[in-house]
Amino acid sequence: MIECRREGIGTRTFRYLALGDSYTIGEGVEASKRWPVLLAEKIRQAGGDVQEVRIIARTGWTTDELMAGVDRAALEGPYDLVTLLIGVNNQYRGRDVEEFRIQLIDLLHRARNLAGGRAERVVAVSIPDWGVTPFARTRNRDRISREIDSFNAVKRAEAERAGSHFVDITSLSRKAVNDSALLASDGLHPSAEMYGLWANKIAPVVMKTLCIKHTSNPRARHGEQGHAGE
């Protein structure tokens, strides 16, 4: 349960950690258009002072590879917000969904610890459906979508069991089937416009979690693009 005190709401500083793969690193778009960076800017516009956006992500990473990346990064918490978007490469490589569950539970535990033991400060984001993209035109798109849904069902269940949040952006990713503007030039990864839609969807959950009113602040501090890497 989230309890917000009157004192300091929307005025203190925040540290944000984004964990993931190519979707989090923003493959195919400028650093300023990555969805974690766009999300941080929305927090600033609402009056929050996000001083750090740390991104631990790499194109192609699976859950176990992200775990190794987190280990190598030797992160120092606590972070005020941790987002987790991982799993598409588990599905792409034909990895078992139960293996995904076990490793996801581990990642959610790590994320909670990095958030100072506050599970409610962890937001799990659903896996986008790459089956609707031109990259998948020679593949079984229906099968891809079904498998993505199976992985996302596991992610939702485990996030909720852990006491964390789950945000579904998969439905937004499927809009790309009829709108090429939502895809980057590689015909696979999202465009800046799509990332903007994701940030808009995730923002209300984050604002409530951080006890920030979801309103615009014209004097909000313009922030950094986010430091990515291990």
C-alpha positions in Angstrom: 0.0 0.0 0.0 1.3 3.4 -1.0 1.2 6.1 1.7 2.0 9.7 0.7 2.9 12.4 3.3 2.2 16.0 2.6 5.7 17.1 3.3 8.0 17.1 0.3 5.7 15.5 -2.2 7.0 16.3 -5.6 10.0 18.3 -4.3 12.6 15.7 -3.3 15.1 14.2 -5.7 14.7 10.8 -7.3 17.1 8.1 -8.6 15.7 6.0 -11.4 17.1 2.6 -12.6 15.8 1.0 -15.9 16.6 -2.6 -16.5 16.0 -4.4 -19.8 17.1 -5.1 -23.4 17.0 -3.3 -26.8 13.6 -1.8 -26.0 15.0 -0.1 -22.9 18.3 1.0 -24.5 16.2 2.5 -27.4 17.7 0.6 -30.3 17.2 2.7 -33.4 16.4 6.1 -31.7 18.3 8.9 -30.2 19.2 8.6 -26.5 16.8 11.5 -25.7 13.9 9.4 -27.1 14.4 6.3 -25.1 11.2 5.6 -23.1 13.0 5.7 -19.7 14.3 9.1 -20.6 10.9 10.3 -21.7 9.4 8.9 -18.5 11.9 10.8 -16.4 11.1 14.0 -18.2 7.4 13.5 -17.4 8.3 13.1 -13.8 10.2 16.4 -14.0 7.4 18.1 -15.7 5.1 17.1 -12.9 7.4 18.6 -10.3 9.7 15.7 -9.4 13.5 16.2 -9.5 15.0 13.2 -11.3 18.7 13.6 -10.8 19.8 10.2 -12.1 18.6 7.9 -14.9 20.7 4.8 -15.0 20.0 2.3 -17.8 21.3 -1.3 -17.6 20.3 -2.8 -20.9 21.7 -4.3 -24.1 20.3 -5.4 -27.4 19.7 -9.1 -27.4 19.7 -9.7 -23.7 17.7 -12.5 -22.1 16.7 -12.6 -18.4 19.9 -14.5 -17.4 22.1 -12.1 -19.4 20.4 -9.1 -17.7 21.1 -10.8 -14.3 24.8 -11.0 -15.3 24.8 -7.4 -16.4 23.3 -6.2 -13.1 26.0 -8.2 -11.3 28.8 -6.6 -13.4 27.3 -3.1 -12.9 27.8 -3.3 -9.1 24.9 -0.9 -8.6 24.5 1.1 -5.4 21.0 1.7 -4.2 18.6 2.6 -3.1 16.8 3.8 -6.2 13.5 5.5 -5.9 12.1 3.7 -9.0 13.2 0.6 -10.9 11.6 -0.5 -14.1 12.0 -3.9 -15.7 11.2 -4.7 -19.4 12.8 -8.0 -20.3 11.8 -11.3 -22.0 11.4 -10.8 -25.7 14.7 -12.5 -26.4 13.8 -15.4 -24.2 10.7 -15.9 -26.5 12.7 -15.2 -29.7 15.3 -17.8 -28.9 12.7 -20.4 -28.0 13.5 -20.5 -24.3 11.2 -22.2 -21.9 8.6 -20.0 -20.2 9.1 -21.7 -16.9 12.8 -20.9 -17.0 11.7 -17.3 -17.7 9.5 -17.4 -14.6 12.4 -18.6 -12.3 14.8 -15.9 -13.7 12.1 -13.2 -13.6 11.4 -13.9 -9.9 15.1 -13.5 -9.3 15.2 -10.2 -11.2 12.1 -8.9 -9.4 13.9 -9.7 -6.1 17.0 -7.9 -7.2 14.9 -4.9 -8.4 13.2 -4.8 -5.0 16.5 -4.8 -3.2 17.8 -2.0 -5.4 14.7 -0.1 -4.6 15.6 -0.3 -0.9 13.3 -3.2 -0.2 10.2 -1.3 -1.5 8.5 -3.7 -3.9 5.9 -1.0 -4.8 8.8 1.0 -6.3 9.3 -1.7 -9.0 7.4 -1.5 -12.2 7.4 -4.5 -14.6 6.6 -3.6 -18.2 5.1 -6.1 -20.6 6.9 -7.5 -23.6 6.1 -5.9 -26.9 4.8 -8.0 -29.8 7.4 -8.0 -32.5 5.2 -10.4 -34.5 3.3 -7.4 -36.0 6.5 -5.9 -37.5 7.9 -6.2 -41.0 10.8 -8.1 -39.5 8.4 -11.0 -38.8 6.7 -11.1 -42.2 8.2 -14.6 -43.0 7.4 -16.0 -39.6 4.3 -17.4 -37.9 2.9 -14.2 -36.5 0.1 -15.8 -34.7 2.4 -18.1 -32.9 4.7 -15.2 -31.9 1.7 -13.3 -30.5 0.5 -16.3 -28.5 4.0 -16.9 -27.0 4.4 -13.2 -26.1 1.0 -13.4 -24.4 2.2 -16.5 -22.4 5.4 -14.8 -21.3 3.4 -11.7 -20.3 0.9 -13.7 -18.3 3.9 -15.0 -16.3 5.3 -11.5 -15.9 2.0 -10.1 -14.7 1.5 -12.9 -12.2 5.0 -12.8 -10.7 5.0 -9.0 -10.5 1.7 -8.9 -8.6 2.9 -11.8 -6.4 6.0 -9.8 -5.6 3.9 -6.8 -4.6 5.1 -4.8 -7.6 3.3 -3.1 -10.5 2.7 -4.4 -14.0 2.0 -2.1 -17.0 0.8 -3.5 -20.3 2.2 -1.8 -23.3 1.8 -4.8 -25.6 -1.5 -3.6 -26.9 0.2 -0.3 -27.9 3.0 -2.2 -29.7 0.4 -4.0 -31.8 -0.8 -0.7 -33.2 2.4 -0.8 -35.4 0.6 -3.4 -37.7 -1.3 -0.5 -39.3 1.1 2.4 -38.6 4.7 2.3 -39.8 5.4 5.6 -38.1 5.5 3.6 -34.8 8.5 1.6 -36.0 12.2 2.6 -36.4 13.9 2.3 -39.7 15.0 -1.3 -39.1 11.4 -2.4 -39.3 11.6 -4.2 -35.9 12.2 -1.8 -33.0 9.9 1.0 -31.9 10.2 4.6 -33.1 10.4 7.6 -30.8 6.6 8.0 -31.3 6.0 4.6 -30.0 8.3 5.1 -27.0 6.3 8.2 -26.3 3.1 6.2 -26.1 4.8 3.8 -23.7 6.0 6.6 -21.4 2.5 8.0 -21.4 1.1 4.6 -20.3 3.6 4.0 -17.6 3.7 7.6 -16.2 0.5 7.5 -14.2 1.5 4.4 -12.3 4.9 5.9 -11.6 3.5 9.2 -10.5 1.2 7.5 -8.0 4.1 5.3 -6.7 6.3 8.3 -6.2 3.5 10.4 -4.7 3.7 13.0 -7.5 0.6 14.7 -8.8 0.3 14.0 -12.5 0.2 17.7 -13.6 2.5 19.8 -15.8 5.1 22.1 -14.2 6.4 24.7 -16.6 9.4 25.3 -14.3 10.4 21.6 -14.3 14.1 21.0 -14.5 15.3 19.8 -17.9 17.3 16.6 -17.3 19.9 14.3 -18.7 19.5 11.7 -21.4 20.3 8.8 -19.1 23.5 6.9 -18.6 23.4 3.5 -20.3 25.6 0.5 -19.9 26.6 -2.2 -17.5 
